[in-house]
């Protein structure tokens, strides 16, 4: 039976088909597309500068850099507070106006207002665990409301549950595997793609490459400028922001080794050849407890993933079959060579079986059915 579903995006970034950064926004867009293909009436409440069909605009996007900067001026934080509240107010108006069967929020700012909604709402926990909001003892009223929550990994589910939250559901993120072509042809470079933040481990990726004397290509947006300037920039041998970064990198790396190239943010077309042809995708993340998309994209292209045994990565990597998770930098260096034993098709099949858009959408539809039944009681 077809449902009318409202997806709610956070106010930080616009949703566009040509996304460069924004894992949450990419998941929302993928879920929206898949639900519509499955015959459901689906809408997205998102920042007004989004460029998608069936957009229900809230406020202009406010960006993400200030979220990670301890030096953000108080005036900026206050301005963002107003915009966040405006976003929530607009979402509440939209919920009342379109009267959906299900409200699926990907924005935790809406949680305190869940009791004001007439229709059932479920919230996916994309965010990091920031203590001032998520420690149950600090916000017992929120915990007591028992709004249905969805974790993106078992480790994330356990973290929130340990602080008093009832996290009854688990759905891994999915990607559109058709956008990521399988390639068995690998080149002699390492690739890492993530927002430039210390917990994403770009510094460690550089150390791995240097110890092996291998070329490394780093991609991502500079979120923490201090981290980039002190820990990353001094090691860069080249920076390229051309329209065809893979072609440019191929020229730079020809006959070379131990190069570290930064290519900045990449769109889907630009990042594809890097994902396809890297020897290994390095994911030395320190605290990602959600379900990161970049390692899934790499495996969909047939490229093994090498990560620390931290966060959710051991849940999405099949040890020895689609990559490796390790306990130290030295082990990461050692396991780069083992990647040659991994069949690219095994990597892709794993993503297709467990992390497809269709599987993600089916899992959410089961949750929608369950919370609808509970709401009617």
N, C-alpha and C positions, 0 to 999 in steps of 0.2 A: 504494500500500500504506500502510495506516494506521500511524502511529508513536506511540510513547509518549514525550512530550517534557516535560522539566522546565525551566521558566524560572526563573532565579534573580535576584531583585531585590536591590539594595543595602539596607543596614539603616537608611537615613536617613529615609525617608518611607513612610507606609502607602499601599497601593494601594486606592483607592475609586472608585466610579462618579462621585462628585461631586468630582473633583479640581479644586483651584484652582491649585496649583503642583506642579511635578514632571514635567518633560518625559520623563525616563527612565521614570518610573512609568506615564505615559500611553502611551508606546510599548509597554511590556511588556503592559499591559492590552489594547491594540489588537491586538497580535500574538497573544496568548492567545485572544482572541475570534475572530479570523480563522482561526487554526489549528483551533479546535474546529468552526467552521462548515464547514471543509474536511474534516472527518471524523477529525481526529487526537485522540488522548487527551493532553490537555495539563494541566499542573499548574503552580502558581506557589509557589515558596518565597519568602516575603516577611515583613516585620515583622508581629508578632502582632496589632497593632491594625488591620490591613488588613481590608477588608470586601468580599470577593469569593468566588465559588464556587471550590471545589477549591483552597482555600488550604492550604498546608503552612507553619505558623507557625514563625518563628525566634525573634526577640527583639522587645521593644517598640521602636518607631522612636526614633532618637536625634536627629532634627532635622538641619538644615543650617547654622544660623547660625554655629556655632563653626568651621565649615570656612573661613569668610571673615573671621574676626576675628583680627587679630594679638594681641589682648589677652585671648584665651581663657586662663583660669587653668589652670595645669599639672594641677591635680587633675581638672578637667573633661576635659582631653585624656586623662588616664590612665583615667578612668572609661569614656570612649568606646572606648579601646583594648580594655578588657575586653569591652565589649558587641560590638565588631566581631569579636573572637575567638570569643565565644559564638555569634554569628551564623554564622561560618564552621563552627564545630564542629557546629552544628545542621544546616547545609546538608549537610555530609559524612554525617551520620546519615541524612538524608532520601534522599540519593543511594543509599545502601546499602539502605535499606528499600524504596523503590519500584522500584528497578532500571529506570530509563528507558532507552530506546534512544539518546536524545540528551540531553545536558546543555547548555543554552544559558544561559551566565552573562552577566548585565549588571552584574556586580559584580567589579571588579578585585582585591578582597581575596582572592578564591578562586584567583587565578593561581598563587601559590606552592605550592598543594596539588593542582594538576592531575595530577601524576604519581601521586597517591594514589588517583585515581579509576579504576574498572574500565571505565567507559563513555566514549565520545568526548565531549569538551567543546569548545565554541567560545565565545569571549568577544567581546562587542561593546564597542567603546571609546566609551562615552558621556562619559567623564570629561575634564577638562582635562588638559593635559600638565604635571603637576607633577614637577619635575626630580629630586627625591630618590627617586622611584620609577621613573620612566620612562626616565631616562638609562641607556642600555644598559651603559655603562662602569661605572656604579655597582652594577648588579645583573646581572652576566654570567650567573649561574646561571639567572635567569629567562629571559633571552634564549635561552640554549642549549636550554631545554626545547621551544621552538618550538611552543607551544600555538597552535592556529588562532585568528587575530584578525580581527575585522571592523571596518573603518573606516566612518564615516558620511559621509565626503566625500573627495574626491581630495586636498585640501590636508591633511586630517588624516592620511590614508594616507601622504603624502609626509613629514610631520613625524615620525611614529613610525618609518618606514623609515630616515630619516636618522640615527636613533640606534640602529640595529642590529636593530630588531624586524622580523620577517617578517610583514607585514600583507598577506595574500594575497587578502583579500576586501573588497568594498565594497558596502554596502547603504544606500541612502538611507532615512531614516525615512518612514513613511507615516501618513496620518490617515484617519479614517472620514469621507469626504466627505459622506455622507448627513446628518451632524450640522450641516453648514454650508450654509445656504440661500443661493443666488445672489440678489444684489440689484443692480439697475442704478440705483437711486435713491441718490444720494450727497448728503451734507450738507457744509456748509462748516466742517468741523473736521478736525484731524489727530489720529491715534491712535497711541499707542505702548504696548506691553504686554510687560513683562519683569521679572525680579527686579531690584530696585533695587540695582545695583552699577555702579561707575564704567565698567567695560568694556561695559556694556549701553547707555551713551550717552544716558541721560535728560537730562543737562545739555545735550547737543548738540541734542536734540529741542526743548528749551525755546528755545534760541538760534535755531533755524530758525523756530519759530512767532513769536517776537518780531520777527525781521527782516521777516517777512511780514505782521505784524499779524493773525495768524490765531489762532483758538482751538485749544487743545491739550488732549487728555485723556490722562492717564497712568494706567496700571493696573499692578499688580504688588505683590509682597510686599516689605516692607522687610527686606533681608538685611544690608546695610551701613548701620547706623544713623547713623554719622558722615557718610557720603556724603549720605544723605537730609537730615539736619539742616543741613548746610553748603552743599550744592550744589542741592538741590531745594526744600526747604520755603520758603526765602526768596522764591521766585518763584511760589508757589502763591497763586491768588486764591480758591480754594475747595477744600474737602475734603468728600467725601460718601461715606458707607458705608451707604447705605440699601439695602433689599432690591431696589429697582428703580432702579439708578444711572443707567440711560440716560434714564429719564423725568425724574429729578431734574436731570441735566445739560442736557437739552433746555430745561427751564425757566430754568436759570441762563444759558444761552447765547443765549436769545431776544433778538434785537436787539443782541447784544454782539459784541465782537471782542477779541483779545489776552488772553483768559482762559486760565489754566492750572489745570485741575481734576485733582485726584488722587482716584481712586476705589478704591484699595486692591486687594486680591486679588479676582478675579472667578471665579465658576464658569462652566460652559459656557453655561448659560441667560443669565446676566448679560452675558457678553462678546459674545454673538452680535450684538446690534444695533449695537454699536460697530464690530465687524469688517465688518458689512454696509454701514454707512452712512458710514463715514469717507471723506473725499476721498482720503486717502493713509494707508497704514500706514508709520510711520517706524521703521526698524531701523538706527539709527546705531551698530551694534555695532563694537567694536574688535578682538576676538580670538576670536570664536566659530568654531571650526574644525570643529564637529560639524554637525549638520543641524537647526537650530532649528525648532520646530513653529509658533510664532506667525505668522511670515511665510507659511507654507503655509496656515494657517487663514484668514488675511486673503485670500489669493489665491483660496481655495476659495469665499469669499463674493463674489468679483468685485472685490476692492479691490486696487489696485496697491501694490507695495512699493517703498520708496525706501531704499537702504542704501549704506554705504560699500563700496568695492571691497576688502573684507577678509574673511578667513576663508572660510567655505563659501558665503556668500550669492551670489556670482557664479555658483555652480553651480546654484542653485535658482531664480534670477530670469532670465527671458529678456529681455535688454536691449531696451527699447522696446516689448515685447509684453505683459509681465506686471509691468513696473516698470522701475526704473533702479538701477544701481550707479554711484557717483560717487567722486571722489577728494578732495573737500574740502567743507567746510561751505557755502561759497559756491555750489558746484555743486549741493548738495542743495537749497538755497534756490531756485535757478533751476529745478530739475527738478520742483518741486511743481506748477507750472503745466502742465507737459507731461503730467501724469497724466490730464488730461481727454481726451487722445487715445487712451487705452488702453481697449479694449473689455472690460467685466467678464467676458464669456463666455470670452474668451481666457485670462484668469487662471484661471478655474475649470477649463477644459479641460486646461490645463497640469498642474494638480495631479492631476486625475483620470487623466491619461495616465502620469504619472511618479512620483507620490507617494501612491498609494492604499494602503490596508491590504492589499488583495489582492496588489498588485505586491510590496510588502515581504515578505509571507508567502511568496510563490512564490520570491523570491530566497533567502530563508533556507532553504526546503525543499531547494533545489538544493545549498546549502552542507552541510546535514545529510547528504544523500546522499553527497557527496564525502568528508566526513570519516569517515563510516561505512565507506566502502570502504577508505580509508587505514588505519583502525583495525583492520580485519580482516586486513591484510597481515602 
